[in-house]
Amino acid sequence: MASLFGARNELSIPEKVRGDKSAAELIRAWVTTSGDVHVTIKTDVWPDPAAYGIVLADLAWHIANGFHQSQGEDVAEALRRVVEGFSAEVGSPTDTPTGQIQQP
């Protein structure tokens, strides 16, 4: 099966992370050819789920910045659309998360 995004289907590891022996991967997310999203999440890094809210906000800003760099989208407008999509999905989920904690 061909990747949705060309021949390469994994993202690169940021240079600053490669040199940090204490760095930990928090989230992996994949989209299938049918449009389903599958994730692996490390939920034992911080004791308060609010910390993951900060991660989600950071991701939103990075996504907006990526749209700006790759497509010329206004950062504020891209961020507004990300938040709009997030709010819509939180308010009325299109599916129910399944899965379980797995040991490494």
N, C-alpha and C positions, 0 to 999 in steps of 0.2 A: 504494500500500500504506500502510495506517495504521501509525503508530508503536505499539510495544508499550506506551508510556508516555504516550499522549495526543498532542496536536498538536505538542508541542515535543520534538524528538529530539536536541538538543545541549545540553550543560551550559553554564552561564555561566562566564566567566573570572573568577577571584577578583579583587576590587578591588585588592589589594596587588600583584598580578601585572601588571595593566594599566599601572601607573605605573613599572614596572621595565623599562627598555629592554634590560637584559641577561638577563631571564628567558627560559628555554627550556622548551618543552613536552617532557616525557619520554615520556608514554604516552597513547595514545588507545585505547579499547576499546569495541567495539560488540557488541550481541547482536542476532541476526537473529530473524525470526518463527519460524524452525525451532529456535531455541535455540542456534545456533552462536555462538561468540565469536570475533571478529576483532580483531586489535590492530596498532597501529603503535608501534614502540618506538625511541627514540633511545638507542643503546648506546655512544655515543662521548663521553659526558659525564665518566665516571670510568674510570680504567684497571683498577680492581679490581671484579669482579662482586659482591663482598661489599657494596659501596655500594648496589647495587640491592636487596640483602637488607634494608638499612635502609629503603629506600623502601617495600618490601613491608610491613615492620612498621609504618611510619607509616600506610600505607593501611589496614591491619587496624584500627589504633586509630581512624582517621577513620570507617571503616565502622561499628565498634561504637558510636562516639559518635553517628553519624547514626541508627542504629537506636534509640538511647536517646532522641534528640530527636524522631524522627518517630513512634515506636511505643511509647515508654515502656519499652523493653527495658532490663534491667540491663546496664550497660556491660561488666562482667566476664563475664557470661553470653554476651553477643553476641560479645565477643572470643574466648571459648572456642569458640564455634560456628564463627567464621571460621577459627581455627587448626585446628580439627577438619576442616573442609572442605579447607583447604589441605594439611594432612598427608595426608589420604586421596588427594587428586589427585596429589600429588608421589609418594606411595608406589605408586600404581597408576593411571597416567594413562589417561583415557578417550579421548584422541586424541594424535596426534603432531604437533607444530608443523611447519608448512611455511612457505615463503616465502623471501625473500632480501633482502639489503641493497639499499636503493634510494638513489640519489643525490637530494638535494633538488631 
